[in-house]
């Protein structure tokens, strides 16, 4: 059956579950959002959102080296317990996130970490590109391009390189359900041989 993207989005916001889990839940329940939310809770997936207020003070720093030692990534991902940090699922997630950073070179973990001057510079560029159009149209164009910009440079909003239909936030949500703990990408650094200090990525 055809699943409405708007319904998927609302179910995600309500339950904290990933896109694919929401689509599956809706497919299993004939597209009924309430039944889908119940289905997710029964599967233990929707409980991920309830973990948002917990403190993730344990975790691990993972690394990934690529291209014959010419590209490397360090990433810190936090969880709630040392037991979970040593588990196979958590270690797999750390590796996947490190590989994502190596492949896509994000500027930061989340959009709130972008300097205001960077966002303003992007706004001005987009506004100039749309010059000559009505002001309300320009505003919509600017906001639309800004959202696209965030999805390119903010790690959590990027499409996962292994499955572009899922974002990194979706991926983390899926592992949160598996591990049954709050997970948080705290920071990262990406190093490429020969780059200048001003070009190095990190958060």
Phi and psi in degrees as GROMACS dihedral restraints (atoms count N, CA, C in turn):
[ dihedral_restraints ]
;  ai    aj    ak    al  type     phi  dphi    fc
    3     4     5     6     1   -78.0    20    10
    4     5     6     7     1   124.8    20    10
    6     7     8     9     1  -102.3    20    10
    7     8     9    10     1   123.9    20    10
    9    10    11    12     1   -68.9    20    10
   10    11    12    13     1   125.3    20    10
   12    13    14    15     1   -60.6    20    10
   13    14    15    16     1   -33.6    20    10
   15    16    17    18     1   -65.9    20    10
   16    17    18    19     1   -39.7    20    10
   18    19    20    21     1   -67.0    20    10
   19    20    21    22     1   -39.0    20    10
   21    22    23    24     1   -61.1    20    10
   22    23    24    25     1   -45.3    20    10
   24    25    26    27     1   -60.9    20    10
   25    26    27    28     1   -45.7    20    10
   27    28    29    30     1   -63.8    20    10
   28    29    30    31     1   -38.7    20    10
   30    31    32    33     1   -67.7    20    10
   31    32    33    34     1   -38.2    20    10
   33    34    35    36     1   -60.8    20    10
   34    35    36    37     1   -46.7    20    10
   36    37    38    39     1   -64.4    20    10
   37    38    39    40     1   -34.8    20    10
   39    40    41    42     1   -75.6    20    10
   40    41    42    43     1   -37.8    20    10
   42    43    44    45     1  -107.7    20    10
   43    44    45    46     1   -22.0    20    10
   45    46    47    48     1    80.2    20    10
   46    47    48    49     1     5.6    20    10
   48    49    50    51     1   -79.6    20    10
   49    50    51    52     1   161.2    20    10
   51    52    53    54     1   -75.7    20    10
   52    53    54    55     1   166.9    20    10
   54    55    56    57     1   -57.3    20    10
   55    56    57    58     1   -49.3    20    10
   57    58    59    60     1   -65.0    20    10
   58    59    60    61     1   -37.1    20    10
   60    61    62    63     1   -65.8    20    10
   61    62    63    64     1   -40.5    20    10
   63    64    65    66     1   -64.9    20    10
   64    65    66    67     1   -43.0    20    10
   66    67    68    69     1   -62.6    20    10
   67    68    69    70     1   -42.4    20    10
   69    70    71    72     1   -64.7    20    10
   70    71    72    73     1   -41.6    20    10
   72    73    74    75     1   -62.5    20    10
   73    74    75    76     1   -42.6    20    10
   75    76    77    78     1   -67.4    20    10
   76    77    78    79     1   -38.4    20    10
   78    79    80    81     1   -65.6    20    10
   79    80    81    82     1   -37.4    20    10
   81    82    83    84     1   -72.8    20    10
   82    83    84    85     1   -22.2    20    10
   84    85    86    87     1  -116.0    20    10
   85    86    87    88     1    20.3    20    10
   87    88    89    90     1    67.7    20    10
   88    89    90    91     1    24.5    20    10
   90    91    92    93     1    83.2    20    10
   91    92    93    94     1     8.4    20    10
   93    94    95    96     1   -84.3    20    10
   94    95    96    97     1   113.3    20    10
   96    97    98    99     1   -59.1    20    10
   97    98    99   100     1   -40.3    20    10
   99   100   101   102     1   -65.9    20    10
  100   101   102   103     1   -45.8    20    10
  102   103   104   105     1   -66.4    20    10
  103   104   105   106     1   -34.6    20    10
  105   106   107   108     1   -66.4    20    10
  106   107   108   109     1   -40.4    20    10
  108   109   110   111     1   -63.4    20    10
  109   110   111   112     1   -40.7    20    10
  111   112   113   114     1   -64.7    20    10
  112   113   114   115     1   -42.4    20    10
  114   115   116   117     1   -58.4    20    10
  115   116   117   118     1   -43.6    20    10
  117   118   119   120     1   -65.3    20    10
  118   119   120   121     1   -40.1    20    10
  120   121   122   123     1   -64.3    20    10
  121   122   123   124     1   -41.1    20    10
  123   124   125   126     1   -63.5    20    10
  124   125   126   127     1   -31.6    20    10
  126   127   128   129     1   -84.0    20    10
  127   128   129   130     1    -6.3    20    10
  129   130   131   132     1    81.0    20    10
  130   131   132   133     1     9.7    20    10
  132   133   134   135     1   -84.5    20    10
  133   134   135   136     1   -41.3    20    10
  135   136   137   138     1   -69.0    20    10
  136   137   138   139     1   -16.6    20    10
  138   139   140   141     1   -69.3    20    10
  139   140   141   142     1   -10.5    20    10
  141   142   143   144     1   -57.9    20    10
  142   143   144   145     1   -38.8    20    10
  144   145   146   147     1   -63.4    20    10
  145   146   147   148     1   -32.7    20    10
  147   148   149   150     1   -68.1    20    10
  148   149   150   151     1   -18.1    20    10
  150   151   152   153     1   -83.0    20    10
  151   152   153   154     1    -5.8    20    10
  153   154   155   156     1   -58.4    20    10
  154   155   156   157     1   -31.1    20    10
  156   157   158   159     1   -85.5    20    10
  157   158   159   160     1    -7.2    20    10
  159   160   161   162     1   -74.0    20    10
  160   161   162   163     1   162.9    20    10
  162   163   164   165     1   -98.5    20    10
  163   164   165   166     1   125.7    20    10
  165   166   167   168     1  -104.1    20    10
  166   167   168   169     1    93.5    20    10
  168   169   170   171     1  -110.3    20    10
  169   170   171   172     1    -6.5    20    10
  171   172   173   174     1  -100.9    20    10
  172   173   174   175     1  -170.0    20    10
  174   175   176   177     1   138.8    20    10
  175   176   177   178     1  -152.9    20    10
  177   178   179   180     1  -157.7    20    10
  178   179   180   181     1   155.8    20    10
  180   181   182   183     1  -105.3    20    10
  181   182   183   184     1   117.7    20    10
  183   184   185   186     1  -105.9    20    10
  184   185   186   187     1   161.0    20    10
  186   187   188   189     1  -135.4    20    10
  187   188   189   190     1   157.1    20    10
  189   190   191   192     1  -146.8    20    10
  190   191   192   193     1   126.7    20    10
  192   193   194   195     1  -115.0    20    10
  193   194   195   196     1   131.4    20    10
  195   196   197   198     1  -132.0    20    10
  196   197   198   199     1   166.6    20    10
  198   199   200   201     1    55.8    20    10
  199   200   201   202     1    47.4    20    10
  201   202   203   204     1    63.5    20    10
  202   203   204   205     1    33.8    20    10
  204   205   206   207     1    85.1    20    10
  205   206   207   208     1    12.1    20    10
  207   208   209   210     1   -96.3    20    10
  208   209   210   211     1    -6.5    20    10
  210   211   212   213     1  -143.8    20    10
  211   212   213   214     1   128.7    20    10
  213   214   215   216     1  -140.4    20    10
  214   215   216   217     1   152.0    20    10
  216   217   218   219     1  -133.8    20    10
  217   218   219   220     1   138.7    20    10
  219   220   221   222     1  -119.1    20    10
  220   221   222   223     1   132.9    20    10
  222   223   224   225     1  -139.6    20    10
  223   224   225   226     1   137.3    20    10
  225   226   227   228     1  -105.1    20    10
  226   227   228   229     1   122.4    20    10
  228   229   230   231     1  -123.2    20    10
  229   230   231   232     1   130.8    20    10
  231   232   233   234     1  -103.9    20    10
  232   233   234   235     1   149.8    20    10
  234   235   236   237     1  -138.1    20    10
  235   236   237   238     1  -173.2    20    10
  237   238   239   240     1   -90.1    20    10
  238   239   240   241     1   -28.9    20    10
  240   241   242   243     1  -132.9    20    10
  241   242   243   244     1   152.9    20    10
  243   244   245   246     1   -66.1    20    10
  244   245   246   247     1   -31.4    20    10
  246   247   248   249     1   -59.7    20    10
  247   248   249   250     1   -47.1    20    10
  249   250   251   252     1   -65.9    20    10
  250   251   252   253     1   -38.5    20    10
  252   253   254   255     1   -60.5    20    10
  253   254   255   256     1   -29.1    20    10
  255   256   257   258     1   -89.9    20    10
  256   257   258   259     1    -5.1    20    10
  258   259   260   261     1   -75.2    20    10
  259   260   261   262     1   157.4    20    10
  261   262   263   264     1   -63.2    20    10
  262   263   264   265     1   -40.2    20    10
  264   265   266   267     1   -63.3    20    10
  265   266   267   268     1   -44.8    20    10
  267   268   269   270     1   -63.9    20    10
  268   269   270   271     1   -44.0    20    10
  270   271   272   273     1   -64.2    20    10
  271   272   273   274     1   -34.7    20    10
  273   274   275   276     1   -65.0    20    10
  274   275   276   277     1   -43.0    20    10
  276   277   278   279     1   -62.0    20    10
  277   278   279   280     1   -44.7    20    10
  279   280   281   282     1   -57.1    20    10
  280   281   282   283     1   -44.4    20    10
  282   283   284   285     1   -64.4    20    10
  283   284   285   286     1   -43.2    20    10
  285   286   287   288     1   -62.5    20    10
  286   287   288   289     1   -42.3    20    10
  288   289   290   291     1   -66.5    20    10
  289   290   291   292     1   -41.6    20    10
  291   292   293   294     1   -62.3    20    10
  292   293   294   295     1   -41.2    20    10
  294   295   296   297     1   -66.9    20    10
  295   296   297   298     1   -36.3    20    10
  297   298   299   300     1   -60.9    20    10
  298   299   300   301     1   -45.9    20    10
  300   301   302   303     1   -63.1    20    10
  301   302   303   304     1   -41.2    20    10
  303   304   305   306     1   -61.5    20    10
  304   305   306   307     1   -40.6    20    10
  306   307   308   309     1   -77.3    20    10
  307   308   309   310     1   -35.5    20    10
  309   310   311   312     1  -110.2    20    10
  310   311   312   313     1   -13.8    20    10
  312   313   314   315     1    51.7    20    10
  313   314   315   316     1    58.6    20    10
  315   316   317   318     1   -67.9    20    10
  316   317   318   319     1   158.7    20    10
  318   319   320   321     1   -86.1    20    10
  319   320   321   322     1   -28.8    20    10
  321   322   323   324     1  -156.8    20    10
  322   323   324   325     1   173.6    20    10
  324   325   326   327     1   -77.7    20    10
  325   326   327   328     1   -50.1    20    10
  327   328   329   330     1  -133.9    20    10
  328   329   330   331     1   159.0    20    10
  330   331   332   333     1   -61.5    20    10
  331   332   333   334     1   -28.4    20    10
  333   334   335   336     1   -64.3    20    10
  334   335   336   337     1   -16.2    20    10
  336   337   338   339     1   -88.0    20    10
  337   338   339   340     1    -9.1    20    10
  339   340   341   342     1   -71.4    20    10
  340   341   342   343     1   132.8    20    10
  342   343   344   345     1   -61.2    20    10
  343   344   345   346     1   139.5    20    10
  345   346   347   348     1   -54.3    20    10
  346   347   348   349     1   -35.1    20    10
  348   349   350   351     1   -67.4    20    10
  349   350   351   352     1   -31.2    20    10
  351   352   353   354     1   -67.5    20    10
  352   353   354   355     1   -44.7    20    10
  354   355   356   357     1   -64.1    20    10
  355   356   357   358     1   -41.2    20    10
  357   358   359   360     1   -65.9    20    10
  358   359   360   361     1   -38.8    20    10
  360   361   362   363     1   -62.7    20    10
  361   362   363   364     1   -42.6    20    10
  363   364   365   366     1   -63.0    20    10
  364   365   366   367     1   -42.9    20    10
  366   367   368   369     1   -56.5    20    10
  367   368   369   370     1   -45.8    20    10
  369   370   371   372     1   -64.6    20    10
  370   371   372   373     1   -41.0    20    10
  372   373   374   375     1   -62.4    20    10
  373   374   375   376     1   -46.9    20    10
  375   376   377   378     1   -65.9    20    10
  376   377   378   379     1   -37.3    20    10
  378   379   380   381     1   -65.5    20    10
  379   380   381   382     1   -40.2    20    10
  381   382   383   384     1   -65.6    20    10
  382   383   384   385     1   -37.6    20    10
  384   385   386   387     1   -65.3    20    10
  385   386   387   388     1   -28.4    20    10
  387   388   389   390     1   -99.5    20    10
  388   389   390   391     1     9.7    20    10
  390   391   392   393     1   -54.3    20    10
  391   392   393   394     1   140.2    20    10
  393   394   395   396     1   101.7    20    10
  394   395   396   397     1   -16.8    20    10
  396   397   398   399     1   -89.7    20    10
  397   398   399   400     1   162.4    20    10
  399   400   401   402     1   -58.2    20    10
  400   401   402   403     1   150.3    20    10
  402   403   404   405     1   -58.0    20    10
  403   404   405   406     1   -42.0    20    10
  405   406   407   408     1   -66.0    20    10
  406   407   408   409     1   -32.5    20    10
  408   409   410   411     1   -69.9    20    10
  409   410   411   412     1   -42.7    20    10
  411   412   413   414     1   -58.8    20    10
  412   413   414   415     1   -44.9    20    10
  414   415   416   417     1   -59.6    20    10
  415   416   417   418     1   -42.1    20    10
  417   418   419   420     1   -66.7    20    10
  418   419   420   421     1   -40.4    20    10
  420   421   422   423     1   -63.6    20    10
  421   422   423   424     1   -45.1    20    10
  423   424   425   426     1   -61.0    20    10
  424   425   426   427     1   -47.5    20    10
  426   427   428   429     1   -64.3    20    10
  427   428   429   430     1   -38.9    20    10
  429   430   431   432     1   -64.0    20    10
  430   431   432   433     1   -43.2    20    10
  432   433   434   435     1   -70.8    20    10
  433   434   435   436     1   -31.6    20    10
  435   436   437   438     1   -64.8    20    10
  436   437   438   439     1   -42.1    20    10
  438   439   440   441     1   -61.2    20    10
  439   440   441   442     1   -40.4    20    10
  441   442   443   444     1   -64.7    20    10
  442   443   444   445     1   -39.2    20    10
  444   445   446   447     1   -61.2    20    10
  445   446   447   448     1   -45.8    20    10
  447   448   449   450     1   -59.0    20    10
  448   449   450   451     1   -40.5    20    10
  450   451   452   453     1   -69.3    20    10
  451   452   453   454     1   -19.9    20    10
  453   454   455   456     1   -87.9    20    10
  454   455   456   457     1   -37.8    20    10
  456   457   458   459     1  -107.7    20    10
  457   458   459   460     1   -14.1    20    10
  459   460   461   462     1  -100.7    20    10
  460   461   462   463     1   118.1    20    10
  462   463   464   465     1   -50.0    20    10
  463   464   465   466     1   -49.3    20    10
  465   466   467   468     1   -65.8    20    10
  466   467   468   469     1   -21.6    20    10
  468   469   470   471     1   -98.2    20    10
  469   470   471   472     1    -6.0    20    10
  471   472   473   474     1   -70.4    20    10
  472   473   474   475     1   151.6    20    10
  474   475   476   477     1   -72.7    20    10
  475   476   477   478     1   138.5    20    10
  477   478   479   480     1   -68.6    20    10
  478   479   480   481     1   130.8    20    10
  480   481   482   483     1   -62.2    20    10
  481   482   483   484     1   -28.0    20    10
  483   484   485   486     1   -79.8    20    10
  484   485   486   487     1   -24.5    20    10
  486   487   488   489     1  -152.1    20    10
  487   488   489   490     1    91.6    20    10
  489   490   491   492     1   -59.1    20    10
  490   491   492   493     1   -13.8    20    10
  492   493   494   495     1   -78.0    20    10
  493   494   495   496     1    -9.4    20    10
  495   496   497   498     1  -120.2    20    10
  496   497   498   499     1   143.6    20    10
  498   499   500   501     1   -91.6    20    10
  499   500   501   502     1   170.5    20    10
  501   502   503   504     1   -65.2    20    10
  502   503   504   505     1   -33.5    20    10
  504   505   506   507     1   -61.3    20    10
  505   506   507   508     1   -41.8    20    10
  507   508   509   510     1   -60.8    20    10
  508   509   510   511     1   -44.5    20    10
  510   511   512   513     1   -60.6    20    10
  511   512   513   514     1   -45.7    20    10
  513   514   515   516     1   -63.8    20    10
  514   515   516   517     1   -38.7    20    10
  516   517   518   519     1   -61.1    20    10
  517   518   519   520     1   -39.1    20    10
  519   520   521   522     1   -67.3    20    10
  520   521   522   523     1   -39.1    20    10
  522   523   524   525     1   -74.2    20    10
  523   524   525   526     1   -29.6    20    10
  525   526   527   528     1   -60.7    20    10
  526   527   528   529     1   -42.3    20    10
  528   529   530   531     1   -66.7    20    10
  529   530   531   532     1   -38.4    20    10
  531   532   533   534     1   -67.0    20    10
  532   533   534   535     1   -45.6    20    10
  534   535   536   537     1   -84.2    20    10
  535   536   537   538     1   -23.6    20    10
  537   538   539   540     1    66.8    20    10
  538   539   540   541     1    35.7    20    10
  540   541   542   543     1  -143.0    20    10
  541   542   543   544     1   159.3    20    10
  543   544   545   546     1   -69.6    20    10
  544   545   546   547     1   133.9    20    10
  546   547   548   549     1  -122.5    20    10
  547   548   549   550     1   142.0    20    10
  549   550   551   552     1  -147.8    20    10
  550   551   552   553     1   126.8    20    10
  552   553   554   555     1   -82.4    20    10
  553   554   555   556     1   114.3    20    10
  555   556   557   558     1   -87.0    20    10
  556   557   558   559     1   -48.8    20    10
  558   559   560   561     1  -164.1    20    10
  559   560   561   562     1   166.5    20    10
  561   562   563   564     1  -155.1    20    10
  562   563   564   565     1   161.9    20    10
  564   565   566   567     1  -138.2    20    10
  565   566   567   568     1   138.2    20    10
  567   568   569   570     1  -122.3    20    10
  568   569   570   571     1   127.1    20    10
  570   571   572   573     1  -119.1    20    10
  571   572   573   574     1   131.5    20    10
  573   574   575   576     1  -127.0    20    10
  574   575   576   577     1   129.1    20    10
  576   577   578   579     1   -55.4    20    10
  577   578   579   580     1   128.7    20    10
  579   580   581   582     1    90.7    20    10
  580   581   582   583     1    -6.3    20    10
  582   583   584   585     1   -76.0    20    10
  583   584   585   586     1   155.7    20    10
  585   586   587   588     1   -81.6    20    10
  586   587   588   589     1   162.6    20    10
  588   589   590   591     1   -61.6    20    10
  589   590   591   592     1   -32.1    20    10
  591   592   593   594     1   -71.9    20    10
  592   593   594   595     1   -15.4    20    10
  594   595   596   597     1   -96.4    20    10
  595   596   597   598     1   -11.8    20    10
  597   598   599   600     1   -64.6    20    10
  598   599   600   601     1   134.3    20    10
  600   601   602   603     1   -90.9    20    10
  601   602   603   604     1   152.8    20    10
  603   604   605   606     1   172.9    20    10
  604   605   606   607     1   170.1    20    10
